[in-house]
């Protein structure tokens, strides 16, 4: 096993840290496999909705399918975290990828043989969501096992940065594949090839994960899965700072995700120049996220006062939401999206590294599952609520949600233990 070490999170200069991280064989294998797999995910994200619309033409069916993926993903994250701590992150990732590989190969075959039916897609979506729920906590929990603590921020930036890059390139490539191989507007061949490419990326990810070598420690924990989850929740509840940061992540994602994913298209359609404006604004948000991630990974060291930075970034995102109630041009809306994306990308890397550097190894999977649940797990609820509020009044929605986030931030700002949280645990203990 490559030495993981216990260096301080402050770390060396970014150039040497980047060189050190990329010099680790285990990390290179993980980064390569997950980058390719993330690219495949973009093919899946395009192919699945397109297949549903081709077969049913029903937006309600599409919403139901996406919900069937999202709900079990959120529910099984806690189970996935507990299983990760019980077995190992690598083994859980391999199991999840194998399950999803079999599912994608199955739907590929069904599409190519033209016997695919809607009920099959419902089953596929449900099973795929379960596989996702196990995978994501393990993916975050494996990084501290193969990277030194002082290099976690750079490693997280590389992983998350490539995720943003694939989100730019993947959908375009998937669309080209579907359009190139389809012989008519109703032909599903292109969709079949898109799913097949996704299956190949899962296979590559399985191979790279199998090549990773990590020393396995004997697990003394014999408690049931339910008790293991309860133990993880109790571990977080006993730590005031863990609780506070998880609440911030939950509130920010609850108030932000829906207004961005669901609200921006409505703004573009009703106040701006339609699809062109929508693409421009979402590109600005994605570019901002990538900028924030690069900034987090490129700075010489993390900020001393993590709590203060968290509050400032949260306030920026609240102001961004608030401003969308007033902005009437594509340039201004894109600017707000750029700033919110950069703030979100920066604090995402910072927060993830902060949790990883402070969590006991035996609890890492469960902690990462709670981090994921507080973020991605709450997204479907946020999007559903946004849909309801948009139908009521778009401007008041952005005013209200932005104001709530700003007031929430001000409330935390007067709390000394949040405002004074430091990034480095040893430095915090010393004071």
Secondary structure, 3 states (H helix, E strand, C coil): CCCCCCCCCCCCCHHHHHHHHHCCHHHHHHHHHHHHHHHHHHHHHHHHHHHHHHHHCCHHHHHHHHHHHHHHHHHCHHHHHHHHHHCCHHHHHHHHHHHHHHHHHHHHHHHHCCCCCHHHHHHHHHHHHHHHHHHHHHHHHHHHHHCCHHHHHHHHHHHHHHHHHHHHHHHHHHHHHHHHHCCCCCCCHHHHHHHHHHHHHHHHHHHHHHHCCCCCCCCCCCCCHHHHHHHHHHHHHCCHHHHHHHHHHHHHHHHHHHHHHCHHHHHHHHCCCCHHHHHHHHHHHHHHHHHHHHHHHHCCCCCCCHHHHHHHHHHHHHHHHHHCCCCCCHHHHHHHHHHHHHHHHHHHHHHHHHHHHHCCHHHHHHHHHHHHHHHHHHHHHHHHHHHHHHHHCHHHHHHHHHHHHHHHHHHHHCCHHHHCCCCCHHHHHHC
